[in-house]
Amino acid sequence: MAVDEPKPVERLGSSRADRKALPEDVRDTIGFALYQVQVGFRHRDVKPLRGLGSNVLEVISHHDGDTFRAV
């Protein structure tokens, strides 16, 4: 179910700088996945983070043999 107003994203500490340091493909995937969650959709790379409840979501992106995560 889509919403009219996107939910806010909280950035903590150095998260903005950390995201800018990621490879461009990873930034694009994580950014699009976060946007989809904000407007009420679930990207295929998003899942609930274990142990923290279903409202805490994790985006997982694989790139060049490495795995990147955003919570």
Secondary structure, 3 states (H helix, E strand, C coil): CCCCCCCCCCCCCCHHHHHHCCCHHHHHHHHHHHHHHHCCCCCCCEEECCCCCCCCEEEEEEECCEEEEEC
